[in-house]
Amino acid sequence: MQGLVYKSTGSWYVVRDQQGVFWNARIKGKLKIDDDISSTNPIAVGDTVIFDAEDEATKTGIISKIADRHNYIVRVSPHNRNQKHIVAANLDLALLIATIAEPRTSSGFIDRFLITAEAYHIPAIVVINKADLLKEKHKEQLREWQKTYGDAGYEVLPVVALEPDSLAQLSEKLKGKTTLFSGHSGVGKSTLINQLIPGIELRTANVSDWSGKGQHTTTFAEMFDLPEGGKIIDTPGVKEFGLIDFKKEELAHYFPEMRAVMNDCRFNNCLHINEPGCAVKAAVSDGTITVDRYASYLAIMDTIEKKW
């Protein structure tokens, strides 16, 4: 049988077959994987798999094969910094849910998420939740992000999860797509999904007053069907979106605003740091590329050098 992986718990997978029946399935023996990916999780939510019934009565099965993925997105494994963890597979859109306060999302975190989405050819949107809580200094930060990421080609969408009218534009963008939801704990991913899919009632938790950080409410990645078509893949909150397998000479390709001008650099192997005739540095000087994004580029380059 063929099915779609809706949930991964590490050893067991919830798979929906083509008739809409859900099965609990596991891997038995060595799984044949066509993609040459070394990861801590061989199967991810969003994968299409081939499986056999082990017990019809209890709806348990054995997964024997993963169908070819048209894409996937990875980050550093939370358990082993030298290994990949596949976050999700077969995505149409990646949403980074961020908050300017309670908890604070750093621009560095946003940039690492966006360049990872670029590297794996997945369109991305930055959603700023809790827009109703913004003080004047936070509103200034929102305006800066809208300009910085807007100039880079990304949409920055402020929302208030508990206000249905605020979610209308976001809801429209999700129709018919399989969308990854990612972000720190406490930014309101579960609350957003509860509003987008009435009756689902995902568990939520308040942000800690003393730390300003969120509490984990999602333990495993899980996919949900949207009422008007499309799917959301909810993922556990992440502290850091660690990059893996990025090369210094390729990094600028994943900054769209740098990619647009880098062919004008004097040298083909320009790293856009201190080389003469660098079109990227010229674009920073004339304001075409923001200083913040360029500083983020340099910071990420440093982490690649340290093999972070």
N, C-alpha and C positions, 0 to 999 in steps of 0.2 A: 504494500500500500504506500501511497504518497501522502505526506502531511506537512503542515507548517508548524514550526516550533514557536509556541506562544510563551513558554516560560522555561527558564533554566535554573536548576538548584544546585548545579555542580555535578551531580551524579545521575539525577533523574530529569527528564524533560517532559513538559506537557505539550503534546502534539495534537493538532486538529486535522482529522482526515478530510478527504474531499467531500464527504457526506455531512461534515460539520460535527462529527463525533470527536470528543476529546479522549485522548489516551495518555497514560503514564508510560513513558518509554525510557529505556536505558541502552547504553552501548554494551555489547558483549563481545569480548575478544578485541582484535585490532580492527579499527575502522579505516576503510579506504577513503582517503581524502585527496581529491584531485589538486586542490590548491596547495602549493608548497608553503604553508604557513606554520611556523613553530610557535604555538601559543599554549597558555595554561588551560584553555577551554577549547576542545576540538569542535564543539557545536555551539552556535549562538542563537539567541532569539532572532527570528526573521529568516532562519535557514529553512529551505525545503529539504526534507529528508525522505528516504525510503525506509520503511520499517515493516516488520512481520508481527502478526498477533502472537503473543505468548499465552495469554489467557483471555478469551472472549468475554467471560463473565465479569472479570474485574477490569477489563479494558487496559491491560498491560501489554507492552510490546517491546521488541528488540530492534534498535536502529542499525541498519547495515550499510547505509551510504548517505552522503550529503550531495545534493544536486549542486551544479556549478553556481557560484554566487556572481551576481553582476556587480556587486561592490560589498565592502564591509568597512568598519572603522575600528581602529585599535588604539589602545593606550598602554602605558607601562602597567604590568601586572601589579596589583596592590600587595601581592604576596612575594614577588620576586622581581626586583627592579631590572633584571637582565632578560626578562621574558615579556612577550606580548600577551595582552588580554583582549580578545575580540569583544568589543562592546555590543555590537549588533551587526546584522547582515541584511543586504538587499534593501537599502534605504533610498528614499526619494528626497528626503529633506532632513536636516539636522537643526534642532532648536537648542540654543543655549539659553537656559533660564537664569537670569542674573538679577541681583538686587544691589542697589547702591548703598543701602544701609539695612541692618538687621536681617541677615548678615551682609557684610560687605564682600562684593566680588571684585577682585583686582583686574586691572586691564591686562596684566600678564596672563592671568588664567583665561580670559576671553581670547587673547591672541593665540595661545597654545591650542585652544579648541578649534579656532577658525583655521589655523594652518593645517591642523590634522584633517579637518573636513576638506580643505583644498587638496591635500595630498591624496585623499581617497575619492576625489571627484564627487563630493556630495554638497549640494547647495546648502547654505547655512543662513539662519536668521538669529539675531540677538533679541531676545524678549526680556524687557526690563519689568519685572513684577513689582508689586507693592508701590506703584506710582503714587498712590494716595498718601503715602507716609513721607513723601519727600519734603524736607525743609529747603529753604532757599539755597543753601550751599550745595545740597544734593541735586536740586534742579539745575544748577550750573554744571554739575558733573554730567547730568543727563544730556544737556545741550552739547557739551564737549564730545561725549561718546557718539551722539547722533551725527555730528560733523565729522569726527575722526573716522568712524566706521562707514558712514555714508559716503565720504570721499573715496574710501577704499572699495566701495561697491556693495556694501552690506546694508540690509535694512535693520534698523533699530526700532523695535516696536514696544512702547510703554503700555502696560496693561495693569488692571486691578482684577485679580482673580475672582473676587466675590461680586463683581459688577458685570452682569451678563452683557450689557451694551458695550463694555470695554473689550469683550472677547470676540465680538462679531467679526472684526477684520482678521483676527488670528484663526478663528474657526473656518473662515472661507479659504484660507491658505492651506489648511490641512485636508480639505476634501479630496478623496481619491488617492491620497499619498500615504506611504508608510514613513512615519516621522519619528526620529529619535528625540527624546526629551533628556537633556543632561544639565548638570549644574551642581553647585554645592548643596549640602543638606540645609534645609531651612529656607530655601528660596521660593518654595511654594509649588513645586512640581505636582505633588499629589493633589493639592487644592485646585490647581488649574485643571487637572484631569477630571476631578470630581465635577467641576462645572461644565466641562466639555462633553462628558458622558454621564448624564443624570442617572442616579441610582447605583453608580458603581461603588461609591463610599469607600475609597481608599483611606487608610489610616493616616492621620496628619499629627504633627506635634508642633508646639510653640517653640520659638527661638529662645534659647537660654538667656535670661536677663543678665547674668554675670559675665558670660563669655561673648554674647552677641552672635553666637554660632548656632547652627541648626542641629537638630537631632535626627539620626537616621530613622526613617519610617519605612523605606523600601529596602528589603533585604536582597532580593534577586531581581534581575531584569525580567520584565513581563510585558506582553503585548496585549492591547485592548482594541476592540473594534469601535470605530466612531459611528454614531447613529446615521449620519448622512454619507457614509462611505469613507474608506480610509482606515488607517490603523495608527495607534500611538505605541511606541516602545518606551516604557518608563524604566529608568535605571537608578540604582542606588546613588545617593549623593556622594560626590567625590571631593576630597580635599585638594588634590592637585591633578591636573590633566597631564600626566607625564608623557613626554615624547620618546619615541623609540624608533631606531633605524632611519633617522634623518641624517643627511650628509650636509656639511657646511656649504659646499658648492651648489647645493640644490635649494637651500632654505629660501632664498629670495624669490624663487618661482612660486612659492606658496603665499606670498604677499601680493595680492592682485595689483596694487598700485605700483609696486616695484617691478613686477612682471611687465607692466605696460611701457616702461622706459628703459629697462636694462639692456635691450638690444643696441642702445646708443652708447653704451660704455665703450671706452677705447679698447679694453682687453676682454676677450671672450671668457676668461677665467676670473673675472673681477668678483671679489667678495664684498665690494661696496663698503670697505672699511677705511683704507688709507691709500687706495690706488689712484693715480692721476687719471683725469679724463673720465671720472665715474659719473654716469648720468643719474644714478640713484641719489648720490650725495648732492648733485646739482638740484635735483627735484626737491630735496629736503630744504636746501637753501632758499629756493624760491617759493616754498610753501605748498607745492603740489603734493608732497608726501609730508605728513605731520611729524614733528619732532618726536612725539610720544611713540608713534608706530616704529620709527627708525630706532629709537632707544630700546624698544622691545625686541626688535630684530637683533640688535647687538647683544642684548642680554641672553637671548635664546642661543645665539651663536656661541656664546661663552659656555653655556651648559652642554652644547654638543661637543665642544673641545674637551670638556671634562668627562665626556661619556656618561652624562647624567641619565 
